[in-house]
Amino acid sequence: MVKKKIKILGISGSLRPDSSASAVLGIVSKLFPANVDFKIYTGIGEIPAFDDSKEIPFPVAGFIKQIEEADGVFFCIPEYAFGVPGALKNALDWTVSGTAFSDKPVALITAASQGQKAHAALLNTLTALGTKINEDATLLISFIRSKLDENKEVVDIATLEAIKKLVESFIKSVEICGV
Ligand SMILES: Cc1cc2nc3c(=O)[nH]c(=O)nc-3n(C[C@H](O)[C@H](O)[C@H](O)COP(=O)(O)O)c2cc1C
């Protein structure tokens, strides 16, 4: 019998071309087992400002569809001005009144200079959205720039091990959710 592939959607909270958070998401993408189909959502910057419009804008509908189709969602975010990057928070606000994230297994890595505040804030938002978030699937990486080399590879062994452990634990929890 052919085993079904696990679909994971990756979302970076940074739109910067040189983003450390996106680099960490790239590192994560190489750690998934072969039965994982990993896709990165790149449309956060095209989502219009949330206005509770009953007519869902096209980019928002696409965003919601990709979340619904995923077995799990993997976030990697920086911290800006003590908070979650605005574009990501705006995109998530569109999902509050729906069920796209209900019982959806999610993982969160915050990669920032410090990051505690954005990490805690996004965990609160993910709880408000009704996601399934296990502590083993969350990781705060402070001083991120000192942990990546010029090719954006992780040079800090402990950090790499922590990312590997998180990925393993997250995939197990997605499998338990009945993929
Ligand atoms: C506009 C801006 C605001 C920032 N504010 C914070 C902050 O409040 N706390 C923090 O820990 N790091 C802060 N940083 C540092 C970023 O977290 C760090 O540079 C991170 O690597 C940037 O993520 P990115 O490369 O994925 O965009 C800020 C960086 C920028 C560009």
The ligand as an ORCA input file, in Angstrom:
! r2SCAN-3c Opt
* xyz 0 1
  C      12.532     46.699     11.588
  C      13.227     45.753     12.510
  C      12.842     45.700     13.840
  C      13.443     44.798     14.704
  N      13.009     44.712     15.991
  C      13.459     43.695     16.771
  C      12.910     43.479     18.063
  O      12.044     44.182     18.537
  N      13.367     42.430     18.768
  C      14.333     41.573     18.296
  O      14.644     40.614     18.960
  N      14.897     41.796     17.094
  C      14.470     42.818     16.329
  N      15.005     43.012     15.094
  C      16.097     42.163     14.663
  C      15.547     40.991     13.917
  O      14.795     40.132     14.732
  C      16.702     40.216     13.332
  O      17.508     41.081     12.591
  C      16.177     39.130     12.445
  O      17.252     38.360     11.988
  C      15.456     39.732     11.260
  O      14.712     38.713     10.678
  P      14.670     38.497      9.130
  O      16.095     38.520      8.662
  O      14.050     37.168      8.992
  O      13.817     39.602      8.551
  C      14.463     43.948     14.223
  C      14.861     44.035     12.887
  C      14.241     44.899     12.030
  C      14.648     44.921     10.577
*
